[in-house]
Each structure stands twice: as structure tokens, then as C-alpha cells.
Amino acid sequence: MSGVGNSQNTDAGTAASASSTVRGRLNYPGRRNDPGWKHGVDVLGIGKNVRCNYCHVNFWGGINRFKTNLACFGGYDGRCISVPDDVMQSYRQIVSEAEDAQNKNRQLIDISAENDVEVEVARRQIQSKGKGLLSLTSKGKSSGGGVQQHLNEMLKKDLKEQAYDEIAEFFFTNGLSFNVGKNHAFVKMLETVGRYGCGFKQPSYNDIREKLLKRVVARTHEIRDEFKEEWKKTGCTIMSDRWTDRKRHSICNFMVNSPKGTLFLYSLDTSDNWKTTDKVSKMLEDAINYVGAEIVVQVVTDNAANYKAAGEKLMQTNRSFLLDSVCGTLH
């Protein structure tokens, strides 16, 4: 691109060439979508010196500065004296809208950037990219808040990618299942943090293991009490589900179902007693008494022989239950 002088000026020439490349990147001939180029010609080929099609004067400063000349803003040497009235009025509106958008942008940042390093970085990015506002605005007068929206998306893109990387790192370093990303609590957490905005500080280790744990337990008890009140009105079903973990431990989960929904009750390690009829019967009876025999409508288990036998035994002590021998359900 730009030539290099003697060997003593090699570094300086390279730096100047790189600087020129960065500044002129958006004005490369192959990327000139700005409508301002319909009214001027690039003199030097780098987008910095524009010759006006109307007054044939060379204006220095790039296409955005040239558009202020078409709008006839500035002093005698900073405006086109031959621009048609319709072009002048059109670019006056474009330039004014761009300046209004910049001013609103600065006001929003000044409000939210107080004592916040991340937003201060965003403010500097806006300042460094503010020259592109004229190009953004000139794409359509009817865009309304399009400039602000596009600028916000542009500036937040890097933050979004960084946030994604850090969320993924949190999953990987803690060995979390990818299904955690589908958990409604995870989604709600991110939404609430986002609504809080900049400056949010995570709870401390002690807050999580003490204060917040107690708060969640208390809230869970409140939800359980709401379910219990509903059971008294509609009755409920006790459901047992036995499964085996990777270490071959037999676990039995007990849940209670009602029109309000399903509530987890508790789990038992049944490795030593799930095959014994008497112990299975005692396990089911304890669950019934825990909930309240007067509000239990049915008990649902699997149809293994020992569970059927346990059901027969429960029928002897609880005459209100009838055993469905097909599915192992006590009615």
C-alpha cells in the first residue's frame, strides 16, 4: 500500500501505514455503502479527501465530514456553495439526527457509568466509534431509534460473547451437567441479574451456606404447606419409585400427587429391605401415615410380587384400600 522511505524510517513508515489502514478501513472502495459517495469522489483512494460533485472543491476529513459540508454547516471554507437545496435539506436532517443520537447516547452513559468500570469501557468504545453514526443514520430517516439500537447491539456483542465464555467455564470447572442450562432456576437467575444491571455483586460463600440456605428452606416449607392445604380439599396419591444408582444402591423416592401438582416427599435407601414384604409394607404404611391416611386416595407402586404382597397386608390394616393386582395400586 503506502511506500517506505529509507531504512532509517522503516518503523515510522510501517506505523503510519498501519494507522492509515485502520482509519480508512471503513472507507475502502469495496465497502463504500454510504450514500454520501453519490455526491463526491475519493481523490486519494483512502477515503480522506473527497471532491464535491457540485462545487468541485476538495474537502478533507472523510465522508462523514463531507456530509456536514453538503448540509452547509460550518464556516465559508467548510461548506459547499453549489449544493442543490433538496440535497442540502436532506443532509441537514441526517446530520442533525446523528448529533441528537450521539447526545442521547452520552446522557444515558453518564447516568449509568458512575463508578462502573465496564460501562466506562463502553463509553470509550462509543466515543471511538461515534464517527460512524452519520453512516448509520443516513441509511434511513424513518429508522427512529435504529441508531441507538444498532449501537447498543454492536457494543454489547463483545460483552455477550465474554459472558457466554464465562458461563461455559463455570459449567466446565464445576463439572456441571449440560442439562443445568435447561433448569428454570438457572434461567430465572440470569434474568434477575440482568434486570439488576451493572454493579451486581454475587453473594458470599457464608451467605449461600447460611442465610440464603435458610431462606430457601423456609420458602420450600411454605410451598409444602400450600400443597398440604390443597390435599385436605381434594385428597392425594402417594407414589413410590424405586431405582438403582451406579453403585448398585437401591433408592426409593416417595412423591405426593394432587390436582395442584406433584411434590417430592422423601427418599429411602432400600438396599437391605426392598425385597422383604414386611419391610416394604411398613415403608408404605409410614408414608401413608406421614401424609395422613384420611386424605390419601390411593398408593401407586410398581407391580413386583413383593409390592403386591405388601399391598395385601396393608389392606388387612387399612380396610378402606383395595388392591389393583395389575398395576400394584391401592385404591
N, C-alpha and C positions, 0 to 999 in steps of 0.2 A: 504494500500500500504506500505509505509515505517513505521517502528515501532517507538514507542515513548518510551524514557527512563524513568527516574523517574519523579515525579510530578513537580520538580523544572524546568525541561527542557521541559515542555509540550508546552508552547508557542513557544519556539525556534524550537522544533521538528515539530510542525504544520506548521510554516512559511517555514521551509526548505522543507517539503514535498510539500507544495503548489507551491513553487518556482520550485522544480524539475518537478512537474506535468506540469506547464506552459511551461518550457523549453523543456520537452520531448514530448509534445502533438503531434507534427507533426511526431514523430518517434515511435508512438505506433505500436505494431506488426500488428494490423489490418488495419493500414493506410500506410504501407510502400510500396509505388509505385515507389520509387526512384530506378533506375536501378543499383545504386551503391551497393545495398544489394545483388546483384548476385555475388559479389566478396568478401563479408565479412560476418561475423557472429556477432550478438549482444551478447556481453559477459555478461553484467549486466542486460539486459532486459529493459533498459531505453533509448537505442539508443545513448549512450555517449561513450561507449568503444567498438570498432569494431576490431575483429580479422581477419586479412587478410587471404584469402584462399590460397595465393601463398607463402608468407614467414612465415605465422603463428605468426606474431607479433601483439600484441595488440596496437592499435592506439587510443589515447584519443582525444575527440573533436567532435564526431558526424559524421554522414555520409558525410556531405559536406567537412569537414576537411579530412576525409579518402580518398575522391576522389582526393584531391590535392596530397595525398601520392601515389595513383595509377598513377598520372601523373608525379611522380618523381620530384616534385617541393619541395624546401626546403633543409635543411641540411641532413647529413648522417642519423640522428635519425628521420628525418621527411619524409622518403620515403621508398617505398617497393623496395627491391633489387632483387626480383624474379618475378616481374610482367611481363607478356608477352609483346612483343613490340607492337602488334596490340592494346592491351588494353591500354598501356601507351600512344600511339599516339592519340587514341580516346579520352581519358580523358584530355590530354593536350589541345586539341581543345575545349572541353567542358568548361574547367576551364578558358581558355583564352577568349572565347566568353562571359562568365558570367562576367568576370572582365571588359571587354570592355563595356558591357551593364551598369554595375554599374558606370563606369567613365562618360559615356554619360549622364546617369541619373543625376549625381551630377552637371555636367556642365549646363544642362537645368534648374535645380532647382536654381543654383547660379545666373543665368540670370534673372529668373522671381520672385525670392523670396525677392528681395531687398525691404526693408521697408514694407513687407507684412506679416502679422501675420498668415493668413490662409495657405499660401504656406510654411511658416516656419514649421507649424504643419505637412504638407505633407512631408517635407524634413525629419523630425524626424521619421515619420512613415516608410519612405523608409529605413532609416538607421536601424531601429529596425527590419525590415523585410528583410533586404538585404541578410541575410544568406540563404534565400530561393531561391536566384537567380540561384544557381547551380542546384537545383532541377528543376526549371523551364526550364533552358537551356537544361538539359540533356534529356528532353522529345523529342527533335528533333533538329538536327543540321540545318535542312533546314527551320526552323521557321523564320529566318531573324529577323524582328522587333517584333516577337511574345512576347519576354520577356518584352520589353518596353510597348507594347500594353496591355498585361495582367496585368502588374504592374499598369499602369495608370487606368485601369478599376477597379482594386482592391482598389486603394486609393481613386478614385472618387465615389465609391459606397456609402460610408457614406455621402459624401457631396451632392450627388444626392438625397438621402433619406431626408436629412435635408432640402434641397431646396424645395422638394415636400411638406414636412410638413409645411414650412413657407408660400408657395403659398396657400395651403389649408386654413391655419389660416387667411391669408389676405382675402380670399373669405368669410369665416365664420364671421369674426369680422366686416366686412363691409356690410354683408347681400347681397352679390352679387349673381346673378343668375348663376347657373352652366353653362348655355349657353355662358357665357362670355368666358369660356375656349375654345370655338369654334370660337370666334371672331378673324378675321385675324389680327386685330391691336394688340391683346394680344400676338398672336404667333410671329408677327414681332418684338414686343418689346423684348421678351425673346431672340430671335435670335440675335438681335443687341447688347444687353447687353452681351451675351455670346461671341460675336466676339470682344467686347472691352476687355474682360478678367478681371483679378484681378485689384482691385483698383477703380472700377467704383463707383461713388458717385451719389446718387439719387438727382434729382432737388429739390430745397427747395419749401416750401409752396408758398412763394411770386413769385418764378419763374413760378410755374404752373398757378397761378391765374392771372398773369400779362404778363410777357414776352412770355411764351410759348403759352398762350391762344391767344395772338395777332398773333403769328406766325402761329398757326393752322388756325385761321380765314383768314389770308392773303392767305395761301395756298389753302383754300377752295374756296375763291374768284377766284383764278387763275384757279382752276378746272372748276368752273362755267362759267368763260369767255371762256374757251376752248369749253365747250358744246354749248354756245350761238353762237359761230362762226360756229359750225357744223350745228346748226339749220337753219342758213341762207342758207346753201347749200342744205340741204335735207328736210327741213320742220320738223315739230314735232307734237306730240299728247299730249294734256292735259288730264290727268286722275285724277278723283276725287274719293276718297274712304272715305265713312262715316262710323264711328264706335262709339260704346258707351263704356265708361270706367266703372270702378267698382262703381263710384259714380253717374252713370247714366247721365254723361255729354256727349253730342253729339259732336263729333270731326270730322272735315272733312279735310283730307290730300289732298294736290294737288301736283302732280308729272308731269314731262315732259319726254316723251319717244321719242327717235330718234334712228337711226341705231348705234349711238355712245354708247347708253345705257340709263338708267333711272336716272333722277336727281330729288331729293326732292326739292319742291318749297317752300311751307309753309303750316302751319296748321291754321284752324279757329275753334273757339268754336261756333258751330251752334245750341246750345241748344234751343235758342229762335226763330230761323228763318228757320230751315231746312224744316219745313212743309209748309212754305209760298212760293207760286210760284214766286211772285215778288222778294222776297229776294234771293231765290235760283238763279233766272235769273241774278240778279245783282251780286251775288257771282261768277257765271260762267263767266259773261262778264268781271268782274275785272281781273279774272285770264287770260283771253284771251288778254286783253289789256296790262297786266303786261308782258306777254311774247312777244306780238306783233302779232296783228291779221293777218298781211301779211304773217307770217311764220307758223301759226297754221293750220295744215291739218285737224284735227278732234278733237272733245272733247268726251271723254268716261266717262259716269256716270252710276249709276245703273238705272234700268228701273221702278222706283217708279213713280206714277202718277204725283207727283209734279215736278219731274225732266223732265218728258216728256212735261209737260205744260211749264216749263221754257225753254225747247228746242224750242218749237213752238214760244215762244216770242222772243228768240234770232234770229230765222230765219227771223222775221219781220225786225229786225235791222241789221242783217248780212245776206244779200241775198246769199252770197257765201256758206252758210251752208245748208245742207239738213239733216233732222232728220230721223234716223232709229228708228221706233217706237217699234221695237222688243227688242233691247238692249240698247236703250237710248243713241245712239251715233250720234253726229253731224258730218257730213261729208262736 
